[in-house]
């Protein structure tokens, strides 16, 4: 049922890490201008608006005030579908999409599994049918962290037509990329969204995000229906989130490839939570973690983070505000040698684990004599260790040297061993 064939992991930007559910048209367009200048030249192409584009609040974004998510009122049309909030997006989603397309970029949008609660309360008709919202809603099957929707009972007549109508609206808006959330545990609704996209007449990438974590038992459905599967919970600028990404990468390393990209979530670099005052108590599940700041990752953790994403062939979706994020963060996410590894489309595999060191290898699709290696120090203190060609997953090869990507130097390997000195939480990223 797959409808768009991707030949490389998507590269893009998403509004959630910097604006939570509160982004508006002015902020989106400002970031789009920065995207064109700072990311497009390196191959980034997907500009994505995350959750909340259909909500209205007590007041629009004002840096002198705090926006309260609990004041949100969802905007729906006569068919019970979320539509863009006129206050946040006065010219609608299509205007943003058109601006993307004029710049040679693609437009993405976040959707939630289910049907708006307002639609059920009003019992709105389902477009093109004689059915109504109450007939397809599953009021017991709800998202645990988002209060805006009920589930959809896919055994009921009219349920597929409801999802068809949702995707039809997005197609009319010019959407190229759909991030469907709270859906990985609901294969029937995954199939419904995928079928709706396939039949809408507009090519769209489908990205699946978790409510709880993706289950490998549902892998055949993910692979049949989607382009990428997020296997982590939300990732923020915390060492614990780098650690959980390693764990999930290990679980999925033998399942994902260019037919279904392994998504380790967004890149929390740069300016985060810009809508939220310093010292405020943000709600992680709807509007992000913490308050207005630059990423708390150390330089070592940033290198480990982006090397991990490169070797895993994970989609690279920048989360920081593009106009005020530091140049050094853009230098990392646009590094051409890192991108070459990421866009190679081969999910790296673990070849060594011990004494807080992990070694991961991604072979080039051109053949096993070329590829990339990440030697990660996951310890809280520096470590120096020597590794053989077997430790590096290169036994029997004729590799004579490496290029160390972050150090930008050549390392001799004629002795078939390499000694590496690593700072705490740092990585050596090698191309062979």
N, C-alpha and C positions, 0 to 999 in steps of 0.2 A: 504493500500500500504506500510505500515511500514515494514522494511526489517531487522532491527536489534532491538532486544528487550533488553533494558538496565534495569538492576534491581537496579541500584543506580545512582546518579548523577555522571557524569565524573569528575575525578580529574586529573589535568595536568598543563602544562606550555604553554605559548604562547609568541612569540617573539616581539609582537607589542609594548608593553609598554616600552621596553628597546631599541629596535632597529628600530622601525618604519618600513619603507619599505626597509631598507638597510642591513638586516642581510646577512652574507655570510656563506660559508661552515665551515670555521675555527671557527667562533663564535658559529655556531650551534653545532658543535661537542664538543666544550668546555662546553657549557651549558648542553649537553646531559650527559657528564661525571658527572657533578655536580648533575644533575637530579637523576641519578642512586644512588648516595651516599646520597643525602639530602631528596629526595621526594619519591622515589620508596619504601623504607621500610615502609612508612605510607600508601601505597596503591595508590599513584599517578601513572598513567600509560600512559597518552596521552601527547606526545611531539609534539607541533604544530608550524609550520612555518606560519607566517601571510603574509600579502600582500607584493608584490614587488619581489617575487622570480623569476619572469620572466623579470625583468628590467635590463638594463645595464646603467651605468652612466659614467661620464667623467673619473672617477678613482674609484678604489675599496676603501673599508673602510680604512681610515688613520686617526688616532686620532688627527693628527696635522692639519687636514683640515676639512672644512665643506662640506658635500655632498649636492648638490643642486638637489632636486627632479625634478625640471623643465628640467634637462638634461636627464631624463629617456627616453630610447628607448626600447620598448617592443619586446621581442624575440618570434617569432611564428614559427611553422613548416609549411610544405607544405599544411597542411589541415586547416590552420588558427587558430590553437590552441596555447595558451600560453604554452611554455616549459621553463624549468629551464634555467636561464641565465648561459652560460658557464663561464663568468667571476666571478659571485657570487658563483656558484655551479659547479665547473669544472668536478666533478664526477657524477653530476645529482642528482635528488631527490631520485632515487632508492638507491643510496649509503647511504643517510641519513636514509631512511626507513630501510634498511638492518641492519644498526648499532643499530637502535631502537629495531628491532626484535631480534637481537642477545642478547640484554640485557633484553628481556622479556617485552619490552614496545611496545606501539603502536604509529604510526606516523600520524600526522594530517597536513592538508594543507588548506590555505585560497583560495577561488575563488571568483570572482566577477560575478554577473549576467551579461550575455550578450556575445558579440562577439568582439574580438579586432578590433580596428579601422584600424590597419595595414592590417588585413585580408580583411576588406571591401575595402580598397584602392587598394589592390592587387587582389581582387575578387578571393580569393583562393577557390578551390573545397572543398566541404563537404565530408568527408571520406565515401566511400561506396555508394555514390549517384551520380547523374548527376547534382546536384544543386550546386550553388556557394554562397559565402558569401553575395553578394549584394542582393540575392533573399530572404534571411531570415532576414537581418538586419533591425531594426527599428531605423532609424537615428534621429527620434524625441524623442524617448523614452530612455533617457540617464540618467546616474547617475549624480546628481547635484554636487558631490564632488570628483569624480574620473574621470579623462579625458581619460582613456585608452580604453574604450569600448563604443559600441552602444548596445541598447537593441536587443532582438530577438523577432520577430513577430511569436508567436506560432500558428497563423492561416495559416502560409505559409508552403508548402511542403519542407521538408528538415530541419525544425527547430528542431524537436525531434532528428533527426539523428545527428545534430550538437552537442547537449548536450550529446547524447550517445558517441560521439567521444571524448569529453572532459573527461568524466568520465572513458572511456576506457583507456585513457592515464594515468590518476591518478591510476587506478587499476594496470596497468603495472608497475607503479612506487612503488607499495606496500603501497598505502595510506589506512589508516583505519578509518580516521575521516575527514569529509569535512565540513568546515565552509563556508557557502554560504552567501555572503554579498550583500547589497542593494536589497534584494529580498522579504522582508515580505509583501510589497504592490503589489506583482505580483504573484498571486496564480497560474496562468498558467505556469509560469517558475519554481515555486516551484515544481509543479507536474512533469514537464519535468525532473528536476534534480533528483527527487525521483525515477521516472521511470527508468532513466538511471542507477542509483545506483542499483536498484532492479535487473536489467537485466545484470549487468556487470560481474557477477560471483565472486565478492569479497565482503564480508561483510564490510559495512561502516556505521559509525554513521553520521547522517546529523544534523548539527547545523545551524539554521537560524538566520541571523543578519539583523538589520534594515537598510533601507535608512532613511526613517522616522520611527516613532514608530509603532510597531506591533499593528494591529487593531483587537479587539476582534471579529469583524464580520467575520474575516478570520480564526477564531479558528478551525473550523472543518477541514480546509485544513492543517493547521499546525499539528494538532493531527494525521491526516491520514498519513502525509508524513514525519514527522521529529521526532527527538528524543528530541530536546530542542529548545526553542524559546527565543531569546533575546528580552526583553521588554523595555530596556532602550537605550538611546543614549550612546555614549562612556562615561565610568566612569573613572575619574582620582582622584588624591589625593586632593580633595577639599570637604569641608563640604557640599557644594551645591549638590555634586554628591551622597553623602550618603542620603541627603534629597530626591532627585528625585527617588532614589531606593526605599525608603519607599512608595512614592506615587504610583509607578508602581507596587510594591508588593501588595499594597492594591487593585489596579484595577484587578489584576490577581489571587488573593489568592484562589478564588473558582473555577478556571478553570484548574490549572496545578497540576499534580501529576506524578507518575512514568511513565505514558503513554506519557507525554510531560512535561519535566522538565522546570521550570521557571528559565531563565538565566538572572541574574542581572549584567552580564559582568564580566570582569577580575578583579583580585586582584592587585591594584596598590601599592604594598608594595615593599620595598627594593630599589635597584638601578634602576632608571628610566632614559629613554632618554640618554643612555650612549654614543650614537653616536654624540650627539649634544653638542657643547661647552657651557660653562656657559655664560649666557648673550645673547645667540643667540635667534632669533625670529622664533621659530618653527611654522610650519603650522599644526594646530590641525587635519585637516581632512585627511591628508595623512601620516603624520609622527609623530603625537603625540602632547602633550601639554608641553610647557616649554622646559627646557634644562637639561643637566646632573645634577642629584641630587639624594639624598635619599628621599623617600616618605615624603611629607609634613604633612601627618597625625600625629596628636598627639597620644600618647599611648591610650588615651580614645577613640578617633575616630577609631583607629585600632581595639580595642576590640568591639566597636559597629558594625563596618563594618563586621568583620568575624562572629560575633554572628548573625547578620542579614542574612548572607549567609547560615549559618548553619540551622537556623530556617526555611528559605524559601526553603530548599533543592535545592539551586542553585548549578549548577556545580561550582567547585572550580578550577579556572585556574589562576595560579600565573603569574604575569606579569613582575616582576623584574628580573634583570640579576642574574643568580643563583650563580655565583662564588663570587660576591662582595656584595650581599645583607646581612644585619645583621642577626646574629643568632637568635635574639629575634623575627624577622619576621617569620623565619622558625618555631620557637617554637609555634607561634600562629596558623599557617596554618597546622601544623601537630599535634596539640593537640588532643590526642585520644578521649577525651570526646566531644570536638567540632565535630570531624569527626563522632563519633557515632550518634550525632544528625543529621548531614547533610546526612549521608548515610542511615538514617531511611526512607528517601524517602517521607516524608509527608510534604507538603507545609503548613507552619504555618499560622494561621489566627489571626486577630486582635480581642482582647477581651476588650480592654480598651484604650480610648483616651481622654485626658483632661489635661489642665494645663501643656502643653508641655511634658507630659508623655505618652508613648505608651507601651502597654503590648501585646506581641504576644506569642501564644502557639502552639506548635507542639506536637501532641499526638503520642505516640509510636504505630507502626503498630501491636504491641503485645496486645494492649488494652488501654483503656482510663485511667487506673490507673497508667500508666507510661507516662512520656513525659518530655518536656523541656519548659521553660518559659524565655522570655527576657523582662526585664523591662528597657526601654530606656528613658534616659533624653535627650530630643532634645533641651533643653534650653541652653542659653549662660552662665548660672550661676549654681552653685550647687543647688540641691534640696533634701530635706528629706521628705518622705511621707510614710504613712501607708496604706496598702492595705488589704482588706478582701479576703476571699476565692472566693467570687463572682467576685471581681475585677480581680482576677487571672484566672478566667475561671474554677475554681475548686469547685463550689458550689455542695454540696452533696457528695463529695468524702471523703475518709478517710485518706488523706495525713497527715502524722505526722511530716515530716521533709523534707528539701531540701538539696541538695549538691550544693553549690555555686562554679561554675566551675572555674572562674577566681581567686577567693579568695582561692579556695581549702579548704573549710571548710563546716561543717554541720550547718544548720540553723534550729532551732526548730520551728515547726508550730502547736504545740498542741493547742495553743490559737486561731487558725484559722485566724490569721492576721500576717502581717510581716511589719516591718519598714525598709525602705531602704534609705540609704544616698548615693546619686549619685553625682559625679563630673559633671561638664559641659560636655555634649556630651558623657557621659559614659553609661554603661549598667551593670545590674546585670543579670547574666546568670545562671539559676537554672535548675537542674535536679530533678525530683520527681519520 
